[in-house]
Amino acid sequence: MRRLSPALLGAAAVLLTTAATQPPPAPIRIDQAGFETSGSKIAILPSTQGTPLAWTLSDARGKIVAAGKTIPVGPDAASGESVHRIDFGSFRTPGTGYRLHVGATASHPFVIADRPFAPVATAAMAFFYQQRSGVPILPAFVERSDLARPAGHAPDVATCFAGRDQKGVKWPGCDYKIDATGGWYDAGDHGKYVVNGGVSTWTLLDLHERLAAFGDAKAFADGRLALPERTNGKDDLLDEARVEVAFLLATQIPDGTRLAIAPD
């Protein structure tokens, strides 16, 4: 069975959590996380009208702060609807409680901010902590008390298989054990895999380097995430990546060890 990596599961968890807490869709579709102050801002209006429609943007007090005309797009194959685009990217005043209006229809309130997606990134990173193996997941570091739990698979010690497998191949076993306690669970089956874990670890380390290259090295500075290590003076993203790196190092066989299938 193919399993999702923690990174993909983290994204799925964010989407499911967000979907469960959001109100039903409004007639005017927006980005539920908000819009960047200096970025593009596009909303979608389902409509079969073939001509542009007037739209307005109001602030939290109901004052109209921008206005324009929709752009008819026509049938959208993905949604099965006929739609218009509302482009209000020229409006660049940060704030909360903004709403778009077309006639009697309105969007849900939304924010315009310099970093509107930061809470989404924080929520996605929180999933990694909740997937930790071998340590208790503490109430102080999760959003809900039911997400806390005792340590699982502590300790998690294994040795080599000895005997014949299902195909009749004889394995000799070995004279050592590996303490693989820790790392991340890959999914709900509580498996831990070096490939999926390795890819996810690389993703976090690559993100750390890219953030620095783009001038945002402190995006996950110490204390940004809800982690037990949040006051150790180290970048929180690196703290989380270190959990899986330690597991990967622990799973290596001792130096000088040779593995072989014993002949019959």
Short mmCIF file of the C-alpha atoms (twelve columns), coordinates in Angstrom:
data_MODEL
# 
_entry.id   MODEL 
# 
loop_
_atom_site.group_PDB 
_atom_site.id 
_atom_site.type_symbol 
_atom_site.label_atom_id 
_atom_site.label_alt_id 
_atom_site.label_comp_id 
_atom_site.label_asym_id 
_atom_site.label_seq_id 
_atom_site.Cartn_x 
_atom_site.Cartn_y 
_atom_site.Cartn_z 
_atom_site.pdbx_PDB_model_num 
ATOM 1   C CA . MET A 1   0.000   0.000   0.000   1 
ATOM 2   C CA . ARG A 2   1.355   3.412   -0.943  1 
ATOM 3   C CA . ARG A 3   1.599   5.815   1.983   1 
ATOM 4   C CA . LEU A 4   1.656   9.579   2.149   1 
ATOM 5   C CA . SER A 5   4.687   11.308  3.594   1 
ATOM 6   C CA . PRO A 6   4.319   13.513  6.702   1 
ATOM 7   C CA . ALA A 7   4.674   16.599  4.495   1 
ATOM 8   C CA . LEU A 8   1.698   15.599  2.340   1 
ATOM 9   C CA . LEU A 9   -0.303  14.506  5.359   1 
ATOM 10  C CA . GLY A 10  0.468   17.843  6.985   1 
ATOM 11  C CA . ALA A 11  -0.962  19.703  4.012   1 
ATOM 12  C CA . ALA A 12  -4.032  17.458  4.018   1 
ATOM 13  C CA . ALA A 13  -4.546  18.036  7.738   1 
ATOM 14  C CA . VAL A 14  -4.468  21.800  7.235   1 
ATOM 15  C CA . LEU A 15  -7.015  21.594  4.422   1 
ATOM 16  C CA . LEU A 16  -9.350  19.329  6.395   1 
ATOM 17  C CA . THR A 17  -9.106  21.448  9.536   1 
ATOM 18  C CA . THR A 18  -9.717  24.644  7.583   1 
ATOM 19  C CA . ALA A 19  -12.665 23.136  5.726   1 
ATOM 20  C CA . ALA A 20  -14.241 22.000  8.990   1 
ATOM 21  C CA . THR A 21  -14.061 25.470  10.557  1 
ATOM 22  C CA . GLN A 22  -15.028 27.639  7.576   1 
ATOM 23  C CA . PRO A 23  -18.607 28.781  6.916   1 
ATOM 24  C CA . PRO A 24  -20.372 27.608  3.736   1 
ATOM 25  C CA . PRO A 25  -19.150 29.143  0.458   1 
ATOM 26  C CA . ALA A 26  -20.389 32.641  -0.283  1 
ATOM 27  C CA . PRO A 27  -21.524 33.671  -3.779  1 
ATOM 28  C CA . ILE A 28  -18.226 35.519  -4.258  1 
ATOM 29  C CA . ARG A 29  -15.289 33.121  -3.832  1 
ATOM 30  C CA . ILE A 30  -12.123 34.409  -2.171  1 
ATOM 31  C CA . ASP A 31  -8.899  33.039  -0.700  1 
ATOM 32  C CA . GLN A 32  -9.948  32.086  2.826   1 
ATOM 33  C CA . ALA A 33  -6.470  32.847  4.191   1 
ATOM 34  C CA . GLY A 34  -6.541  36.382  2.798   1 
ATOM 35  C CA . PHE A 35  -4.521  38.354  0.260   1 
ATOM 36  C CA . GLU A 36  -0.997  39.769  0.276   1 
ATOM 37  C CA . THR A 37  -0.793  43.539  0.527   1 
ATOM 38  C CA . SER A 38  1.412   43.933  -2.542  1 
ATOM 39  C CA . GLY A 39  0.359   40.731  -4.309  1 
ATOM 40  C CA . SER A 40  -2.315  39.864  -6.826  1 
ATOM 41  C CA . LYS A 41  -5.908  39.711  -5.590  1 
ATOM 42  C CA . ILE A 42  -8.412  37.710  -7.600  1 
ATOM 43  C CA . ALA A 43  -11.920 36.682  -6.551  1 
ATOM 44  C CA . ILE A 44  -14.391 34.569  -8.510  1 
ATOM 45  C CA . LEU A 45  -18.080 35.281  -9.042  1 
ATOM 46  C CA . PRO A 46  -20.261 32.493  -10.469 1 
ATOM 47  C CA . SER A 47  -22.487 34.193  -13.046 1 
ATOM 48  C CA . THR A 48  -23.928 33.459  -16.475 1 
ATOM 49  C CA . GLN A 49  -23.999 37.155  -17.374 1 
ATOM 50  C CA . GLY A 50  -22.031 37.815  -20.542 1 
ATOM 51  C CA . THR A 51  -21.234 41.441  -19.736 1 
ATOM 52  C CA . PRO A 52  -19.094 42.968  -16.948 1 
ATOM 53  C CA . LEU A 53  -20.782 43.607  -13.610 1 
ATOM 54  C CA . ALA A 54  -20.027 46.366  -11.115 1 
ATOM 55  C CA . TRP A 55  -18.211 45.344  -7.925  1 
ATOM 56  C CA . THR A 56  -17.259 47.233  -4.782  1 
ATOM 57  C CA . LEU A 57  -14.855 46.554  -1.931  1 
ATOM 58  C CA . SER A 58  -15.890 47.652  1.563   1 
ATOM 59  C CA . ASP A 59  -13.831 47.816  4.737   1 
ATOM 60  C CA . ALA A 60  -14.781 46.582  8.216   1 
ATOM 61  C CA . ARG A 61  -16.938 49.692  8.779   1 
ATOM 62  C CA . GLY A 62  -18.844 49.171  5.536   1 
ATOM 63  C CA . LYS A 63  -17.158 52.070  3.746   1 
ATOM 64  C CA . ILE A 64  -16.525 51.506  0.025   1 
ATOM 65  C CA . VAL A 65  -12.779 51.717  -0.565  1 
ATOM 66  C CA . ALA A 66  -12.498 50.406  -4.137  1 
ATOM 67  C CA . ALA A 67  -14.721 49.642  -7.113  1 
ATOM 68  C CA . GLY A 68  -14.510 48.231  -10.601 1 
ATOM 69  C CA . LYS A 69  -15.991 45.876  -13.190 1 
ATOM 70  C CA . THR A 70  -15.866 42.094  -13.274 1 
ATOM 71  C CA . ILE A 71  -14.188 40.261  -16.151 1 
ATOM 72  C CA . PRO A 72  -16.489 37.666  -17.753 1 
ATOM 73  C CA . VAL A 73  -14.629 34.380  -18.233 1 
ATOM 74  C CA . GLY A 74  -17.459 32.070  -19.229 1 
ATOM 75  C CA . PRO A 75  -17.731 28.331  -18.531 1 
ATOM 76  C CA . ASP A 76  -15.108 26.891  -16.194 1 
ATOM 77  C CA . ALA A 77  -14.565 23.177  -16.815 1 
ATOM 78  C CA . ALA A 78  -13.085 22.499  -13.376 1 
ATOM 79  C CA . SER A 79  -16.014 23.886  -11.371 1 
ATOM 80  C CA . GLY A 80  -18.802 23.323  -13.871 1 
ATOM 81  C CA . GLU A 81  -19.838 26.950  -13.445 1 
ATOM 82  C CA . SER A 82  -19.817 30.026  -15.610 1 
ATOM 83  C CA . VAL A 83  -17.693 32.622  -13.834 1 
ATOM 84  C CA . HIS A 84  -16.413 36.189  -13.705 1 
ATOM 85  C CA . ARG A 85  -13.058 37.316  -12.315 1 
ATOM 86  C CA . ILE A 86  -12.788 40.215  -9.885  1 
ATOM 87  C CA . ASP A 87  -9.315  41.741  -9.993  1 
ATOM 88  C CA . PHE A 88  -8.691  44.159  -7.118  1 
ATOM 89  C CA . GLY A 89  -4.908  43.833  -6.986  1 
ATOM 90  C CA . SER A 90  -4.412  47.590  -7.205  1 
ATOM 91  C CA . PHE A 91  -5.884  48.010  -3.708  1 
ATOM 92  C CA . ARG A 92  -2.983  47.721  -1.249  1 
ATOM 93  C CA . THR A 93  -4.192  48.838  2.164   1 
ATOM 94  C CA . PRO A 94  -3.754  46.203  4.902   1 
ATOM 95  C CA . GLY A 95  -6.724  45.525  7.124   1 
ATOM 96  C CA . THR A 96  -9.350  43.069  8.300   1 
ATOM 97  C CA . GLY A 97  -13.054 42.696  7.627   1 
ATOM 98  C CA . TYR A 98  -12.934 43.512  3.931   1 
ATOM 99  C CA . ARG A 99  -15.837 42.292  1.763   1 
ATOM 100 C CA . LEU A 100 -16.456 42.237  -1.974  1 
ATOM 101 C CA . HIS A 101 -19.951 43.034  -3.248  1 
ATOM 102 C CA . VAL A 102 -21.672 42.505  -6.591  1 
ATOM 103 C CA . GLY A 103 -25.257 43.666  -6.422  1 
ATOM 104 C CA . ALA A 104 -26.878 42.002  -3.409  1 
ATOM 105 C CA . THR A 105 -24.213 39.291  -3.110  1 
ATOM 106 C CA . ALA A 106 -21.153 39.571  -0.901  1 
ATOM 107 C CA . SER A 107 -18.052 37.608  0.013   1 
ATOM 108 C CA . HIS A 108 -17.102 36.414  3.456   1 
ATOM 109 C CA . PRO A 109 -14.897 38.891  5.369   1 
ATOM 110 C CA . PHE A 110 -11.189 38.594  4.567   1 
ATOM 111 C CA . VAL A 111 -7.866  40.158  5.458   1 
ATOM 112 C CA . ILE A 112 -5.249  41.967  3.427   1 
ATOM 113 C CA . ALA A 113 -1.856  41.646  5.079   1 
ATOM 114 C CA . ASP A 114 1.857   41.437  4.349   1 
ATOM 115 C CA . ARG A 115 1.969   37.771  5.454   1 
ATOM 116 C CA . PRO A 116 -1.569  36.383  5.267   1 
ATOM 117 C CA . PHE A 117 -0.389  32.804  4.753   1 
ATOM 118 C CA . ALA A 118 1.893   32.658  7.802   1 
ATOM 119 C CA . PRO A 119 -0.810  30.985  9.966   1 
ATOM 120 C CA . VAL A 120 -1.241  28.301  7.294   1 
ATOM 121 C CA . ALA A 121 2.493   27.555  7.317   1 
ATOM 122 C CA . THR A 122 2.487   27.408  11.116  1 
ATOM 123 C CA . ALA A 123 -0.467  25.009  11.128  1 
ATOM 124 C CA . ALA A 124 1.206   22.761  8.546   1 
ATOM 125 C CA . MET A 125 4.412   22.619  10.581  1 
ATOM 126 C CA . ALA A 126 2.429   21.731  13.720  1 
ATOM 127 C CA . PHE A 127 1.520   18.427  12.109  1 
ATOM 128 C CA . PHE A 128 5.125   17.228  12.260  1 
ATOM 129 C CA . TYR A 129 5.197   17.562  16.040  1 
ATOM 130 C CA . GLN A 130 1.958   15.592  16.304  1 
ATOM 131 C CA . GLN A 131 3.544   12.789  14.241  1 
ATOM 132 C CA . ARG A 132 6.512   12.363  16.575  1 
ATOM 133 C CA . SER A 133 7.125   8.829   17.799  1 
ATOM 134 C CA . GLY A 134 8.635   7.754   21.091  1 
ATOM 135 C CA . VAL A 135 7.757   10.935  22.992  1 
ATOM 136 C CA . PRO A 136 4.527   12.162  24.592  1 
ATOM 137 C CA . ILE A 137 2.596   14.770  22.618  1 
ATOM 138 C CA . LEU A 138 1.965   17.395  25.265  1 
ATOM 139 C CA . PRO A 139 -1.242  19.450  25.643  1 
ATOM 140 C CA . ALA A 140 0.785   22.672  25.803  1 
ATOM 141 C CA . PHE A 141 1.899   22.249  22.190  1 
ATOM 142 C CA . VAL A 142 -1.310  21.193  20.397  1 
ATOM 143 C CA . GLU A 143 -4.444  23.128  19.504  1 
ATOM 144 C CA . ARG A 144 -6.883  20.731  21.177  1 
ATOM 145 C CA . SER A 145 -6.550  18.545  24.245  1 
ATOM 146 C CA . ASP A 146 -7.661  15.433  22.339  1 
ATOM 147 C CA . LEU A 147 -4.555  15.700  20.138  1 
ATOM 148 C CA . ALA A 148 -2.290  15.080  23.133  1 
ATOM 149 C CA . ARG A 149 -1.256  11.474  23.791  1 
ATOM 150 C CA . PRO A 150 1.283   9.327   25.632  1 
ATOM 151 C CA . ALA A 151 4.527   8.314   23.955  1 
ATOM 152 C CA . GLY A 152 4.074   5.619   21.340  1 
ATOM 153 C CA . HIS A 153 6.574   2.825   20.676  1 
ATOM 154 C CA . ALA A 154 8.936   3.807   23.449  1 
ATOM 155 C CA . PRO A 155 11.316  2.130   23.196  1 
ATOM 156 C CA . ASP A 156 11.353  0.959   19.576  1 
ATOM 157 C CA . VAL A 157 14.168  -1.595  19.376  1 
ATOM 158 C CA . ALA A 158 14.629  -4.148  16.598  1 
ATOM 159 C CA . THR A 159 17.080  -6.783  15.469  1 
ATOM 160 C CA . CYS A 160 17.498  -8.711  12.218  1 
ATOM 161 C CA . PHE A 161 15.046  -11.352 11.121  1 
ATOM 162 C CA . ALA A 162 16.302  -14.892 11.634  1 
ATOM 163 C CA . GLY A 163 14.846  -17.977 9.975   1 
ATOM 164 C CA . ARG A 164 13.045  -18.665 6.724   1 
ATOM 165 C CA . ASP A 165 10.807  -16.078 5.134   1 
ATOM 166 C CA . GLN A 166 7.610   -16.696 3.147   1 
ATOM 167 C CA . LYS A 167 9.619   -17.615 0.048   1 
ATOM 168 C CA . GLY A 168 11.703  -20.127 1.924   1 
ATOM 169 C CA . VAL A 169 14.847  -18.001 1.986   1 
ATOM 170 C CA . LYS A 170 16.900  -18.534 5.123   1 
ATOM 171 C CA . TRP A 171 18.127  -15.435 6.937   1 
ATOM 172 C CA . PRO A 172 20.926  -15.717 9.502   1 
ATOM 173 C CA . GLY A 173 19.877  -12.931 11.841  1 
ATOM 174 C CA . CYS A 174 22.513  -10.724 13.459  1 
ATOM 175 C CA . ASP A 175 24.181  -10.127 16.793  1 
ATOM 176 C CA . TYR A 176 23.145  -6.499  17.264  1 
ATOM 177 C CA . LYS A 177 20.013  -4.445  17.875  1 
ATOM 178 C CA . ILE A 178 19.007  -1.044  16.577  1 
ATOM 179 C CA . ASP A 179 17.306  1.437   18.870  1 
ATOM 180 C CA . ALA A 180 15.061  3.284   16.412  1 
ATOM 181 C CA . THR A 181 13.044  5.125   19.043  1 
ATOM 182 C CA . GLY A 182 11.903  8.524   17.811  1 
ATOM 183 C CA . GLY A 183 11.381  10.033  14.386  1 
ATOM 184 C CA . TRP A 184 8.014   10.664  12.762  1 
ATOM 185 C CA . TYR A 185 5.161   8.284   12.145  1 
ATOM 186 C CA . ASP A 186 4.462   8.175   8.433   1 
ATOM 187 C CA . ALA A 187 0.702   7.755   8.723   1 
ATOM 188 C CA . GLY A 188 -2.046  6.379   10.921  1 
ATOM 189 C CA . ASP A 189 -0.590  2.870   10.750  1 
ATOM 190 C CA . HIS A 190 2.376   4.063   12.873  1 
ATOM 191 C CA . GLY A 191 4.971   2.906   10.355  1 
ATOM 192 C CA . LYS A 192 8.295   4.742   10.119  1 
ATOM 193 C CA . TYR A 193 10.096  4.745   6.764   1 
ATOM 194 C CA . VAL A 194 13.497  6.114   5.852   1 
ATOM 195 C CA . VAL A 195 12.460  7.075   2.303   1 
ATOM 196 C CA . ASN A 196 9.352   9.087   3.179   1 
ATOM 197 C CA . GLY A 197 10.991  10.482  6.287   1 
ATOM 198 C CA . GLY A 198 14.116  11.371  4.335   1 
ATOM 199 C CA . VAL A 199 12.163  13.234  1.659   1 
ATOM 200 C CA . SER A 200 10.205  15.156  4.292   1 
ATOM 201 C CA . THR A 201 13.384  16.026  6.193   1 
ATOM 202 C CA . TRP A 202 15.031  17.264  3.005   1 
ATOM 203 C CA . THR A 203 11.945  19.389  2.313   1 
ATOM 204 C CA . LEU A 204 12.279  21.131  5.678   1 
ATOM 205 C CA . LEU A 205 16.030  21.651  5.312   1 
ATOM 206 C CA . ASP A 206 15.606  22.952  1.770   1 
ATOM 207 C CA . LEU A 207 12.890  25.322  2.988   1 
ATOM 208 C CA . HIS A 208 15.253  26.608  5.674   1 
ATOM 209 C CA . GLU A 209 17.911  27.388  3.069   1 
ATOM 210 C CA . ARG A 210 15.466  28.940  0.617   1 
ATOM 211 C CA . LEU A 211 13.948  31.200  3.256   1 
ATOM 212 C CA . ALA A 212 17.423  32.482  4.070   1 
ATOM 213 C CA . ALA A 213 18.187  33.007  0.376   1 
ATOM 214 C CA . PHE A 214 15.008  35.066  -0.025  1 
ATOM 215 C CA . GLY A 215 15.788  37.210  3.006   1 
ATOM 216 C CA . ASP A 216 13.330  35.547  5.374   1 
ATOM 217 C CA . ALA A 217 15.722  33.525  7.517   1 
ATOM 218 C CA . LYS A 218 13.762  34.214  10.716  1 
ATOM 219 C CA . ALA A 219 10.447  32.872  9.403   1 
ATOM 220 C CA . PHE A 220 10.708  29.926  11.815  1 
ATOM 221 C CA . ALA A 221 12.953  31.516  14.419  1 
ATOM 222 C CA . ASP A 222 13.062  30.021  17.908  1 
ATOM 223 C CA . GLY A 223 9.634   30.347  19.525  1 
ATOM 224 C CA . ARG A 224 7.657   30.638  16.285  1 
ATOM 225 C CA . LEU A 225 6.297   27.078  16.515  1 
ATOM 226 C CA . ALA A 226 4.657   25.292  19.426  1 
ATOM 227 C CA . LEU A 227 7.469   22.852  20.202  1 
ATOM 228 C CA . PRO A 228 9.108   21.607  23.409  1 
ATOM 229 C CA . GLU A 229 12.396  22.961  21.987  1 
ATOM 230 C CA . ARG A 230 11.001  26.442  21.385  1 
ATOM 231 C CA . THR A 231 13.310  28.141  23.903  1 
ATOM 232 C CA . ASN A 232 16.601  26.457  22.984  1 
ATOM 233 C CA . GLY A 233 17.831  29.331  20.823  1 
ATOM 234 C CA . LYS A 234 17.680  27.247  17.627  1 
ATOM 235 C CA . ASP A 235 15.514  27.704  14.541  1 
ATOM 236 C CA . ASP A 236 12.246  25.809  15.113  1 
ATOM 237 C CA . LEU A 237 12.242  24.373  11.610  1 
ATOM 238 C CA . LEU A 238 15.680  22.865  12.252  1 
ATOM 239 C CA . ASP A 239 14.512  21.569  15.637  1 
ATOM 240 C CA . GLU A 240 11.744  19.617  13.920  1 
ATOM 241 C CA . ALA A 241 13.976  18.349  11.119  1 
ATOM 242 C CA . ARG A 242 16.488  17.139  13.722  1 
ATOM 243 C CA . VAL A 243 13.862  14.740  15.111  1 
ATOM 244 C CA . GLU A 244 13.883  12.713  11.901  1 
ATOM 245 C CA . VAL A 245 17.606  13.146  11.259  1 
ATOM 246 C CA . ALA A 246 18.296  11.525  14.645  1 
ATOM 247 C CA . PHE A 247 16.023  8.619   13.702  1 
ATOM 248 C CA . LEU A 248 17.724  8.157   10.321  1 
ATOM 249 C CA . LEU A 249 21.154  8.090   11.952  1 
ATOM 250 C CA . ALA A 250 19.971  5.614   14.581  1 
ATOM 251 C CA . THR A 251 18.731  3.141   11.959  1 
ATOM 252 C CA . GLN A 252 22.178  2.660   10.422  1 
ATOM 253 C CA . ILE A 253 23.818  -0.699  11.058  1 
ATOM 254 C CA . PRO A 254 27.080  -0.706  13.048  1 
ATOM 255 C CA . ASP A 255 30.279  0.062   11.141  1 
ATOM 256 C CA . GLY A 256 31.946  -3.016  9.690   1 
ATOM 257 C CA . THR A 257 28.772  -5.105  9.694   1 
ATOM 258 C CA . ARG A 258 28.027  -7.286  6.673   1 
ATOM 259 C CA . LEU A 259 24.574  -8.553  5.788   1 
ATOM 260 C CA . ALA A 260 24.099  -11.740 3.801   1 
ATOM 261 C CA . ILE A 261 21.526  -14.385 2.983   1 
ATOM 262 C CA . ALA A 262 22.703  -17.720 4.321   1 
ATOM 263 C CA . PRO A 263 22.833  -20.516 1.727   1 
ATOM 264 C CA . ASP A 264 20.678  -23.567 2.331   1 
# 
